[in-house]
């Protein structure tokens, strides 16, 4: 019995399917699929890795900001007060240095000009010692516990007021008599007949005794006490001595500390390079 054309097509397709199932066919519908190769996620060279494969980045927590609530107010105030004190100390030291520089400049001007000591004393004078001689001769002074320094053209001997006078007064202590005797002997030995200025100095603290109207009055009284002692108890002569009262105007160091104020309370014996003449030396007591 002949097949219908449509039946022939269907029959041919069925035969092809059976043949593929028996003999194998790459496109057969009955073939069991083979397991595929694993897919590699590694990118080729030159291509960045996917974000999913990148190593995790460690994220650190931000540092805690300081809180003003943790600041000790008293500690801050203490630090501010210490800073203000240091600034004031520096200002006082600068002021003291300026005053000392002005004093030194004045002494240099005096040394270059007419003889100041002779003018103040009214006595004739002869210039006998140069700066090098004065500085070298100063090393011969032997006064334990008393500082001597070369200042321009003069030699300054600092005698602490605490070793000479009662507190706040101008009367000599028993130990002050012995000290002034020793100082005068050394001046007469090393600098014979040289003019000597007796300069009184104090610090900036209020005066201990109300009897002194000003620091200048106190320093003038103390310088006068030393003058009287020198002229009556030692070999120093009236013609070679003169007095200066500086008050608190010329500190040698800053008055901001207790040690500085103590050093500024002093008698300075200023030895000039000029000496009194031979005639005046014979006439003086």
C-alpha positions, 0 to 999 in steps of 0.5 A, a space after each residue: 500500500 503506497 504511503 501518503 507523502 506526509 506519511 513518508 516524511 514522518 516515517 523518514 524522520 522516525 528512521 533517522 531518530 532510531 539510527 541516531 539513538 543506535 549509532 550515536 549522533 552529536 545532535 541526537 535528542 536521545 544522547 546523554 549530555 556530557 559533563 562540561 569543563 569547569 569555567 575559569 574566572 581568572 581573567 586573562 593578562 592585562 584584565 583587572 580581577 572581578 570585584 568579587 575576587 579581590 582580597 577584602 580591605 581591612 577597615 579601621 575605625 577612626 581615632 577618637 577625637 579628644 573631648 574638651 570634657 576630659 581636660 582638667 581645667 585646674 591643670 590648664 590654669 596652672 600651665 597658663 599661670 606658669 607661662 605668664 610667670 615665665 614671660 614676665 621673668 623674661 621681660 624683667 631680665 631683658 629690662 635688667 640687661 638694658 639697664 646694665 647696658 646703659 650703666 656700662 655705656 655710661 661708665 665707658 663714656 666717663 672713662 673716655 672723657 674727663 676724670 669723673 672721680 676727680 670732678 666729683 671729689 674736687 681733688 686733682 688726679 693723675 691717670 696711672 692705670 690702663 684697662 689692661 692693668 686694671 683687669 690684671 690687677 683685679 685678680 690680686 684681690 683676695 676677699 672670700 665670699 665677695 665678688 669682683 668684676 671688671 666693668 668697662 674701665 673700672 673694677 666693681 666689688 659687690 658686697 651683699 647688704 645682708 652681710 653689712 646691715 641690719 634688715 631694712 636699716 643702715 646700721 652695721 652688723 658686727 660681722 659687717 665691721 670685720 668685712 669692711 675692714 678686710 675689703 678696705 685693706 685689699 683695696 689699699 693694697 692692690 689699688 693704692 690711692 685709687 678713687 673709689 665710689 661707694 654705690 648703694 643699691 636695693 631691690 624693688 621690694 617695698 621698704 621694710 622700715 617706714 622711716 625711709 621715704 624712698 629707696 634712694 634715702 636708704 641707699 644714701 644712708 648705707 653708702 654714708 655709713 660705709 664712707 664713715 667707717 672707711 675714713 675713720 677705721 681704715 687706711 682709705 682717705 676722704 679725698 679718694 672716696 665719693 658716694 652714689 645712691 642708686 636706689 633700685 635703678 640699677 639691678 645687676 640681675 632680674 628682680 623676678 626671683 628671690 635670689 635676684 633680689 638678694 643680689 641686687 641689695 648690695 654696696 658696690 665699691 667702684 675702683 677707678 683707674 685714676 688716683 689722687 695726686 701725691 700732694 693730696 695724698 699727704 694732706 689727707 687724713 
